[in-house]
Each structure stands twice: as structure tokens, then as C-alpha cells.
Amino acid sequence: MQLTSKISGLFVGKPQQRWEGKPPSAISKKQVDAPLELTKTGFTTDEQADKKVHGGPEKAVHHYPAEHYEF
């Protein structure tokens, strides 16, 4: 059996200071149109601010199913 999937958007970004008095956040991701290398810890141009709960080999990529966007 062959499994297939479609990637309709790839979003990456770096941590930024967004809210006064709070640590930086990498929640703001921008869509890219070029291929990116995926390593064991994520995409080469993407970063996470709090690596205790995001990123790393067990959390390198987060996906969001297109059918959930209706909600």
C-alpha cells in the first residue's frame, strides 16, 4: 500500500519579540514557495523559541490538516 499526501503550504519563521514583558515567540510564520531541506530537527530556515516544548527530533514538523481550516 502506498501512502500519499499533499502539502498545500509551508510556513517557517524565526523567534521575534512580540509582546512586552514576555519571551520571544516564533508563532508568526511566513509561507515559502521554494523547496526547503528537512533535517531531524526541522526545516533549515525555521526556528522555535521555546525548545522545551517545540522542535527537536520528536517535534520537528507541525502539520495542520486543511479540512480543519473551516473551523
Gaussian input, Z-matrix of N, CA and C with variables (Angstrom, degrees):
# hf/3-21g

backbone

0 1
 N
 C     1     B1
 C     2     B2     1     A1
 N     3     B3     2     A2     1     D1
 C     4     B4     3     A3     2     D2
 C     5     B5     4     A4     3     D3
 N     6     B6     5     A5     4     D4
 C     7     B7     6     A6     5     D5
 C     8     B8     7     A7     6     D6
 N     9     B9     8     A8     7     D7
 C    10    B10     9     A9     8     D8
 C    11    B11    10    A10     9     D9
 N    12    B12    11    A11    10    D10
 C    13    B13    12    A12    11    D11
 C    14    B14    13    A13    12    D12
 N    15    B15    14    A14    13    D13
 C    16    B16    15    A15    14    D14
 C    17    B17    16    A16    15    D15
 N    18    B18    17    A17    16    D16
 C    19    B19    18    A18    17    D17
 C    20    B20    19    A19    18    D18
 N    21    B21    20    A20    19    D19
 C    22    B22    21    A21    20    D20
 C    23    B23    22    A22    21    D21
 N    24    B24    23    A23    22    D22
 C    25    B25    24    A24    23    D23
 C    26    B26    25    A25    24    D24
 N    27    B27    26    A26    25    D25
 C    28    B28    27    A27    26    D26
 C    29    B29    28    A28    27    D27
 N    30    B30    29    A29    28    D28
 C    31    B31    30    A30    29    D29
 C    32    B32    31    A31    30    D30
 N    33    B33    32    A32    31    D31
 C    34    B34    33    A33    32    D32
 C    35    B35    34    A34    33    D33
 N    36    B36    35    A35    34    D34
 C    37    B37    36    A36    35    D35
 C    38    B38    37    A37    36    D36
 N    39    B39    38    A38    37    D37
 C    40    B40    39    A39    38    D38
 C    41    B41    40    A40    39    D39
 N    42    B42    41    A41    40    D40
 C    43    B43    42    A42    41    D41
 C    44    B44    43    A43    42    D42
 N    45    B45    44    A44    43    D43
 C    46    B46    45    A45    44    D44
 C    47    B47    46    A46    45    D45
 N    48    B48    47    A47    46    D46
 C    49    B49    48    A48    47    D47
 C    50    B50    49    A49    48    D48
 N    51    B51    50    A50    49    D49
 C    52    B52    51    A51    50    D50
 C    53    B53    52    A52    51    D51
 N    54    B54    53    A53    52    D52
 C    55    B55    54    A54    53    D53
 C    56    B56    55    A55    54    D54
 N    57    B57    56    A56    55    D55
 C    58    B58    57    A57    56    D56
 C    59    B59    58    A58    57    D57
 N    60    B60    59    A59    58    D58
 C    61    B61    60    A60    59    D59
 C    62    B62    61    A61    60    D60
 N    63    B63    62    A62    61    D61
 C    64    B64    63    A63    62    D62
 C    65    B65    64    A64    63    D63
 N    66    B66    65    A65    64    D64
 C    67    B67    66    A66    65    D65
 C    68    B68    67    A67    66    D66
 N    69    B69    68    A68    67    D67
 C    70    B70    69    A69    68    D68
 C    71    B71    70    A70    69    D69
 N    72    B72    71    A71    70    D70
 C    73    B73    72    A72    71    D71
 C    74    B74    73    A73    72    D72
 N    75    B75    74    A74    73    D73
 C    76    B76    75    A75    74    D74
 C    77    B77    76    A76    75    D75
 N    78    B78    77    A77    76    D76
 C    79    B79    78    A78    77    D77
 C    80    B80    79    A79    78    D78
 N    81    B81    80    A80    79    D79
 C    82    B82    81    A81    80    D80
 C    83    B83    82    A82    81    D81
 N    84    B84    83    A83    82    D82
 C    85    B85    84    A84    83    D83
 C    86    B86    85    A85    84    D84
 N    87    B87    86    A86    85    D85
 C    88    B88    87    A87    86    D86
 C    89    B89    88    A88    87    D87
 N    90    B90    89    A89    88    D88
 C    91    B91    90    A90    89    D89
 C    92    B92    91    A91    90    D90
 N    93    B93    92    A92    91    D91
 C    94    B94    93    A93    92    D92
 C    95    B95    94    A94    93    D93
 N    96    B96    95    A95    94    D94
 C    97    B97    96    A96    95    D95
 C    98    B98    97    A97    96    D96
 N    99    B99    98    A98    97    D97
 C   100   B100    99    A99    98    D98
 C   101   B101   100   A100    99    D99
 N   102   B102   101   A101   100   D100
 C   103   B103   102   A102   101   D101
 C   104   B104   103   A103   102   D102
 N   105   B105   104   A104   103   D103
 C   106   B106   105   A105   104   D104
 C   107   B107   106   A106   105   D105
 N   108   B108   107   A107   106   D106
 C   109   B109   108   A108   107   D107
 C   110   B110   109   A109   108   D108
 N   111   B111   110   A110   109   D109
 C   112   B112   111   A111   110   D110
 C   113   B113   112   A112   111   D111
 N   114   B114   113   A113   112   D112
 C   115   B115   114   A114   113   D113
 C   116   B116   115   A115   114   D114
 N   117   B117   116   A116   115   D115
 C   118   B118   117   A117   116   D116
 C   119   B119   118   A118   117   D117
 N   120   B120   119   A119   118   D118
 C   121   B121   120   A120   119   D119
 C   122   B122   121   A121   120   D120
 N   123   B123   122   A122   121   D121
 C   124   B124   123   A123   122   D122
 C   125   B125   124   A124   123   D123
 N   126   B126   125   A125   124   D124
 C   127   B127   126   A126   125   D125
 C   128   B128   127   A127   126   D126
 N   129   B129   128   A128   127   D127
 C   130   B130   129   A129   128   D128
 C   131   B131   130   A130   129   D129
 N   132   B132   131   A131   130   D130
 C   133   B133   132   A132   131   D131
 C   134   B134   133   A133   132   D132
 N   135   B135   134   A134   133   D133
 C   136   B136   135   A135   134   D134
 C   137   B137   136   A136   135   D135
 N   138   B138   137   A137   136   D136
 C   139   B139   138   A138   137   D137
 C   140   B140   139   A139   138   D138
 N   141   B141   140   A140   139   D139
 C   142   B142   141   A141   140   D140
 C   143   B143   142   A142   141   D141
 N   144   B144   143   A143   142   D142
 C   145   B145   144   A144   143   D143
 C   146   B146   145   A145   144   D144
 N   147   B147   146   A146   145   D145
 C   148   B148   147   A147   146   D146
 C   149   B149   148   A148   147   D147
 N   150   B150   149   A149   148   D148
 C   151   B151   150   A150   149   D149
 C   152   B152   151   A151   150   D150
 N   153   B153   152   A152   151   D151
 C   154   B154   153   A153   152   D152
 C   155   B155   154   A154   153   D153
 N   156   B156   155   A155   154   D154
 C   157   B157   156   A156   155   D155
 C   158   B158   157   A157   156   D156
 N   159   B159   158   A158   157   D157
 C   160   B160   159   A159   158   D158
 C   161   B161   160   A160   159   D159
 N   162   B162   161   A161   160   D160
 C   163   B163   162   A162   161   D161
 C   164   B164   163   A163   162   D162
 N   165   B165   164   A164   163   D163
 C   166   B166   165   A165   164   D164
 C   167   B167   166   A166   165   D165
 N   168   B168   167   A167   166   D166
 C   169   B169   168   A168   167   D167
 C   170   B170   169   A169   168   D168
 N   171   B171   170   A170   169   D169
 C   172   B172   171   A171   170   D170
 C   173   B173   172   A172   171   D171
 N   174   B174   173   A173   172   D172
 C   175   B175   174   A174   173   D173
 C   176   B176   175   A175   174   D174
 N   177   B177   176   A176   175   D175
 C   178   B178   177   A177   176   D176
 C   179   B179   178   A178   177   D177
 N   180   B180   179   A179   178   D178
 C   181   B181   180   A180   179   D179
 C   182   B182   181   A181   180   D180
 N   183   B183   182   A182   181   D181
 C   184   B184   183   A183   182   D182
 C   185   B185   184   A184   183   D183
 N   186   B186   185   A185   184   D184
 C   187   B187   186   A186   185   D185
 C   188   B188   187   A187   186   D186
 N   189   B189   188   A188   187   D187
 C   190   B190   189   A189   188   D188
 C   191   B191   190   A190   189   D189
 N   192   B192   191   A191   190   D190
 C   193   B193   192   A192   191   D191
 C   194   B194   193   A193   192   D192
 N   195   B195   194   A194   193   D193
 C   196   B196   195   A195   194   D194
 C   197   B197   196   A196   195   D195
 N   198   B198   197   A197   196   D196
 C   199   B199   198   A198   197   D197
 C   200   B200   199   A199   198   D198
 N   201   B201   200   A200   199   D199
 C   202   B202   201   A201   200   D200
 C   203   B203   202   A202   201   D201
 N   204   B204   203   A203   202   D202
 C   205   B205   204   A204   203   D203
 C   206   B206   205   A205   204   D204
 N   207   B207   206   A206   205   D205
 C   208   B208   207   A207   206   D206
 C   209   B209   208   A208   207   D207
 N   210   B210   209   A209   208   D208
 C   211   B211   210   A210   209   D209
 C   212   B212   211   A211   210   D210

   B1=1.4506
   B2=1.5336
   B3=1.3082
   B4=1.4631
   B5=1.5274
   B6=1.3210
   B7=1.4545
   B8=1.5183
   B9=1.3140
   B10=1.4546
   B11=1.5232
   B12=1.2957
   B13=1.4594
   B14=1.5181
   B15=1.3097
   B16=1.4568
   B17=1.5185
   B18=1.3198
   B19=1.4627
   B20=1.5212
   B21=1.3241
   B22=1.4637
   B23=1.5238
   B24=1.3155
   B25=1.4578
   B26=1.5116
   B27=1.3117
   B28=1.4553
   B29=1.5211
   B30=1.3323
   B31=1.4598
   B32=1.5218
   B33=1.3282
   B34=1.4554
   B35=1.5257
   B36=1.3117
   B37=1.4611
   B38=1.5074
   B39=1.3035
   B40=1.4660
   B41=1.5257
   B42=1.3215
   B43=1.4648
   B44=1.5303
   B45=1.3265
   B46=1.4680
   B47=1.5248
   B48=1.3074
   B49=1.4656
   B50=1.5228
   B51=1.3197
   B52=1.4700
   B53=1.5242
   B54=1.3183
   B55=1.4646
   B56=1.5159
   B57=1.2993
   B58=1.4684
   B59=1.5184
   B60=1.3283
   B61=1.4571
   B62=1.5132
   B63=1.3223
   B64=1.4636
   B65=1.5225
   B66=1.3243
   B67=1.4676
   B68=1.5355
   B69=1.3334
   B70=1.4628
   B71=1.5319
   B72=1.3187
   B73=1.4550
   B74=1.5317
   B75=1.3204
   B76=1.4675
   B77=1.5216
   B78=1.3409
   B79=1.4575
   B80=1.5285
   B81=1.3017
   B82=1.4567
   B83=1.5223
   B84=1.2991
   B85=1.4654
   B86=1.5273
   B87=1.3152
   B88=1.4663
   B89=1.5238
   B90=1.3237
   B91=1.4530
   B92=1.5287
   B93=1.3177
   B94=1.4638
   B95=1.5260
   B96=1.3205
   B97=1.4610
   B98=1.5230
   B99=1.3100
   B100=1.4604
   B101=1.5252
   B102=1.3078
   B103=1.4704
   B104=1.5319
   B105=1.3245
   B106=1.4707
   B107=1.5158
   B108=1.3113
   B109=1.4566
   B110=1.5281
   B111=1.3148
   B112=1.4588
   B113=1.5202
   B114=1.3321
   B115=1.4636
   B116=1.5304
   B117=1.3056
   B118=1.4707
   B119=1.5168
   B120=1.3273
   B121=1.4667
   B122=1.5247
   B123=1.3261
   B124=1.4558
   B125=1.5153
   B126=1.3270
   B127=1.4570
   B128=1.5283
   B129=1.3172
   B130=1.4579
   B131=1.5233
   B132=1.3177
   B133=1.4734
   B134=1.5244
   B135=1.3216
   B136=1.4557
   B137=1.5237
   B138=1.3282
   B139=1.4632
   B140=1.5162
   B141=1.3165
   B142=1.4584
   B143=1.5189
   B144=1.3222
   B145=1.4596
   B146=1.5301
   B147=1.3106
   B148=1.4649
   B149=1.5222
   B150=1.3118
   B151=1.4591
   B152=1.5281
   B153=1.3202
   B154=1.4715
   B155=1.5226
   B156=1.3226
   B157=1.4685
   B158=1.5296
   B159=1.3197
   B160=1.4661
   B161=1.5197
   B162=1.3203
   B163=1.4602
   B164=1.5119
   B165=1.3219
   B166=1.4535
   B167=1.5174
   B168=1.3172
   B169=1.4622
   B170=1.5274
   B171=1.3082
   B172=1.4671
   B173=1.5277
   B174=1.3321
   B175=1.4735
   B176=1.5286
   B177=1.3168
   B178=1.4645
   B179=1.5265
   B180=1.3333
   B181=1.4669
   B182=1.5223
   B183=1.3053
   B184=1.4631
   B185=1.5198
   B186=1.3087
   B187=1.4601
   B188=1.5209
   B189=1.3058
   B190=1.4577
   B191=1.5217
   B192=1.3266
   B193=1.4637
   B194=1.5288
   B195=1.3062
   B196=1.4659
   B197=1.5261
   B198=1.3177
   B199=1.4696
   B200=1.5289
   B201=1.3185
   B202=1.4602
   B203=1.5282
   B204=1.3187
   B205=1.4562
   B206=1.5244
   B207=1.3201
   B208=1.4674
   B209=1.5168
   B210=1.3342
   B211=1.4547
   B212=1.5094
   A1=108.82
   A2=115.82
   A3=121.13
   A4=109.60
   A5=115.84
   A6=121.27
   A7=109.22
   A8=116.88
   A9=120.86
   A10=109.30
   A11=115.20
   A12=120.49
   A13=108.36
   A14=115.38
   A15=121.30
   A16=108.59
   A17=116.89
   A18=121.84
   A19=106.51
   A20=116.58
   A21=120.32
   A22=112.72
   A23=118.17
   A24=121.23
   A25=110.35
   A26=115.64
   A27=121.70
   A28=107.15
   A29=116.38
   A30=122.36
   A31=109.45
   A32=117.26
   A33=122.44
   A34=109.48
   A35=116.32
   A36=120.22
   A37=111.71
   A38=115.14
   A39=122.47
   A40=109.42
   A41=117.88
   A42=120.47
   A43=111.46
   A44=115.41
   A45=122.64
   A46=108.83
   A47=114.99
   A48=119.48
   A49=107.10
   A50=117.40
   A51=121.34
   A52=112.93
   A53=117.28
   A54=121.02
   A55=109.82
   A56=115.77
   A57=121.14
   A58=110.20
   A59=115.66
   A60=121.41
   A61=114.69
   A62=118.24
   A63=121.64
   A64=109.10
   A65=117.10
   A66=119.34
   A67=111.03
   A68=117.35
   A69=120.49
   A70=111.59
   A71=115.51
   A72=122.23
   A73=109.35
   A74=115.60
   A75=120.56
   A76=110.32
   A77=116.73
   A78=120.77
   A79=112.24
   A80=118.08
   A81=122.13
   A82=110.13
   A83=116.01
   A84=121.93
   A85=108.76
   A86=116.71
   A87=122.88
   A88=108.94
   A89=115.79
   A90=120.27
   A91=110.89
   A92=116.17
   A93=121.92
   A94=108.59
   A95=115.03
   A96=120.39
   A97=112.88
   A98=117.17
   A99=121.40
   A100=109.98
   A101=117.33
   A102=119.86
   A103=110.74
   A104=116.17
   A105=121.81
   A106=109.31
   A107=115.38
   A108=120.39
   A109=109.19
   A110=115.92
   A111=122.09
   A112=108.16
   A113=115.84
   A114=121.37
   A115=108.80
   A116=117.53
   A117=121.18
   A118=112.40
   A119=117.69
   A120=120.15
   A121=113.20
   A122=119.03
   A123=121.19
   A124=112.96
   A125=115.68
   A126=121.56
   A127=109.77
   A128=116.49
   A129=121.34
   A130=113.59
   A131=120.08
   A132=120.98
   A133=113.00
   A134=117.37
   A135=121.14
   A136=109.93
   A137=116.61
   A138=121.58
   A139=109.96
   A140=116.07
   A141=122.95
   A142=107.95
   A143=115.88
   A144=120.45
   A145=111.31
   A146=117.84
   A147=122.60
   A148=108.91
   A149=116.40
   A150=120.42
   A151=113.45
   A152=117.34
   A153=119.44
   A154=110.36
   A155=116.90
   A156=120.67
   A157=113.41
   A158=118.81
   A159=122.55
   A160=109.78
   A161=115.84
   A162=120.56
   A163=113.07
   A164=114.71
   A165=121.14
   A166=111.67
   A167=117.43
   A168=121.21
   A169=114.70
   A170=117.65
   A171=120.05
   A172=113.20
   A173=117.38
   A174=121.40
   A175=110.27
   A176=117.00
   A177=121.02
   A178=113.40
   A179=117.46
   A180=120.86
   A181=109.04
   A182=116.30
   A183=121.85
   A184=107.42
   A185=116.99
   A186=119.38
   A187=109.31
   A188=114.19
   A189=120.68
   A190=107.29
   A191=118.81
   A192=121.44
   A193=112.63
   A194=116.82
   A195=122.24
   A196=111.69
   A197=117.72
   A198=119.48
   A199=112.28
   A200=119.43
   A201=122.27
   A202=112.66
   A203=118.51
   A204=120.74
   A205=113.52
   A206=118.23
   A207=120.25
   A208=111.79
   A209=117.18
   A210=121.81
   A211=110.51
   D1=132.32
   D2=179.05
   D3=-104.93
   D4=128.88
   D5=176.92
   D6=-97.75
   D7=137.60
   D8=177.13
   D9=-131.60
   D10=159.24
   D11=176.21
   D12=-151.58
   D13=163.33
   D14=179.23
   D15=-121.92
   D16=129.38
   D17=175.74
   D18=-98.75
   D19=115.00
   D20=-177.51
   D21=-96.78
   D22=-8.79
   D23=177.23
   D24=-167.88
   D25=141.99
   D26=177.07
   D27=-125.73
   D28=122.27
   D29=-174.89
   D30=-121.95
   D31=131.69
   D32=179.71
   D33=-137.25
   D34=162.80
   D35=178.09
   D36=-174.55
   D37=175.79
   D38=-179.85
   D39=-120.10
   D40=155.33
   D41=178.39
   D42=-59.82
   D43=141.35
   D44=178.11
   D45=-137.64
   D46=153.16
   D47=173.41
   D48=-79.11
   D49=112.70
   D50=-174.68
   D51=-110.58
   D52=-35.51
   D53=-174.44
   D54=-127.46
   D55=129.54
   D56=-179.77
   D57=-59.26
   D58=134.66
   D59=177.67
   D60=80.05
   D61=2.17
   D62=179.49
   D63=-120.66
   D64=156.71
   D65=179.97
   D66=-68.29
   D67=162.99
   D68=178.29
   D69=-58.09
   D70=155.98
   D71=-179.97
   D72=-132.80
   D73=147.18
   D74=175.53
   D75=-112.14
   D76=26.87
   D77=-178.03
   D78=-68.01
   D79=-27.10
   D80=-178.54
   D81=-84.29
   D82=104.99
   D83=-179.72
   D84=-111.66
   D85=147.12
   D86=179.41
   D87=-113.50
   D88=142.03
   D89=179.59
   D90=-72.14
   D91=139.65
   D92=176.56
   D93=-116.35
   D94=150.23
   D95=-178.52
   D96=-110.39
   D97=0.91
   D98=-178.18
   D99=-107.48
   D100=154.98
   D101=175.63
   D102=-62.75
   D103=144.94
   D104=176.67
   D105=-126.46
   D106=150.02
   D107=176.22
   D108=-80.73
   D109=133.84
   D110=176.02
   D111=-104.89
   D112=120.27
   D113=178.84
   D114=-104.45
   D115=-176.80
   D116=178.12
   D117=-64.19
   D118=-21.48
   D119=-177.78
   D120=-110.98
   D121=6.97
   D122=176.36
   D123=132.02
   D124=-171.72
   D125=178.36
   D126=-76.32
   D127=145.79
   D128=-172.14
   D129=-61.07
   D130=-27.51
   D131=-178.57
   D132=-105.21
   D133=10.84
   D134=-178.95
   D135=-107.33
   D136=149.53
   D137=176.52
   D138=-139.87
   D139=159.30
   D140=174.43
   D141=-119.96
   D142=146.82
   D143=-178.13
   D144=-81.71
   D145=-45.68
   D146=-176.26
   D147=-111.79
   D148=92.78
   D149=-174.84
   D150=-76.07
   D151=-1.79
   D152=173.62
   D153=-71.69
   D154=-30.77
   D155=-177.10
   D156=-121.60
   D157=-7.84
   D158=-179.69
   D159=-133.21
   D160=149.13
   D161=175.22
   D162=78.56
   D163=-173.59
   D164=-177.77
   D165=86.23
   D166=174.69
   D167=-174.99
   D168=-60.68
   D169=-28.47
   D170=-179.28
   D171=-90.14
   D172=-10.76
   D173=-176.63
   D174=-140.02
   D175=42.11
   D176=-172.82
   D177=-71.35
   D178=-31.75
   D179=-176.65
   D180=-135.92
   D181=133.62
   D182=174.22
   D183=-108.43
   D184=130.52
   D185=177.22
   D186=-115.42
   D187=151.82
   D188=178.38
   D189=-130.73
   D190=112.27
   D191=-176.56
   D192=-61.17
   D193=135.63
   D194=-178.51
   D195=-58.02
   D196=-34.29
   D197=-178.53
   D198=-66.87
   D199=-15.81
   D200=177.71
   D201=-80.50
   D202=-17.09
   D203=-178.29
   D204=-63.14
   D205=-24.29
   D206=177.59
   D207=-60.31
   D208=-30.94
   D209=-177.49
   D210=-81.14

